[in-house]
């Protein structure tokens, strides 16, 4: 059981690293797009203020959604780590493995 828990923990660690790297790349890409769009909007005098406010609201919503998604994923990965943590203590010898108790194949 300990081998399965160890492998699962490694998989979770890989998934966490993949998630963080992907979200970091997405954040950089979105920030670059926002800077480019803002530069274009600053030069576009014909753009009404409602359009600029719409862009600002959309940009803020994307940032909030990304932050919420990342915090939820990290919380769930932490939960999986917590579920697997007791497996480490259960694999240690207990009273059933002490002399005097019969051992049965599992």
N, C-alpha and C positions, 0 to 999 in steps of 0.2 A: 504494500500500500504506500510505503514511503517513496518508492521509485515513481509511482504515478503522481503523487503529490509534488515531487521535485520537478518532474517533467512539466506538469501543469503550471507550476510557478514560473518556470523558464518561459513557457509559451505566453503567459500573462505579461511577463517582463518585456518580451519581444513585442507583444501587441501594444503595450504602453509606449514603448520607444517609437514604434511605427506611428501610433496616433499622434504623439507629440511632434515628431518630425513632419508629418503630413500637415498638421494644423499650423505649424510654424511656417512652412512653405506657402500654405494658403494665405496666411496673414501677410506675408511679404508681398505676395502677388496682388492681394486686394489693396494693400496700402499703396503700392505703385500705381494701380489703376485709379485709386482715389486722387492721388497727387496729379496724375495726368488729366483726369476729368476736371479737377478744380482749376488747373491751369487753363484749360479750354473754356470753362465757365467764366473765369475771371476776364477773359478776353471777349466773351460773347455779350456785348452790351444789349443785344436784342432779346436775351433770355429774361423772361419775367421773374420777379422775386418768388412767385409761387413755385416755379420750376426749380429754383435753387433750394428752397425749403424742402421740396419733395426729395431732392437729391440728398440733402443733409439727413432727413428722416430715414431714408432708405439705408444710407451708410451707417447710421447709428443702430438701426435694427439688425443689420448684418453683423456688426461687431458684437452686439448683445447676444444674438443667436449663437455665434461662434463661441463666445465665452461660456454661455449656458451649456452648450453641447460638450465642451471640453471639461467643465466641472462635473457634469453628469457622468461622462465616461470615466473620469478619474475616480469618482465615488464608487462606481460599479466595479472597477478594477480593484480598488481598495477593499470592497466587500468580498470579492473573490479571494484576495489575499487573506482576509480574516477567516473565511470559511476553511481555507486550506491550512491555516496556522495550527489548529488543534491536531491535525494529522501528524505533525512532527512530534508532539508529546505522546500520542497514542502508540507510536511505533516503538517506544521504549519498553523494555521488559516489565511486565506487571506481575501480579500475584499468580496468574495462570501459568506463566512460564517458569515459575520457581519449582524447585524439586518437590516431589510429592504429588503433583498434579499430572494426570496423564496428558499427553500431547496427541492431538488429533490432526490428521491432514486437512488442510483448508483448500 
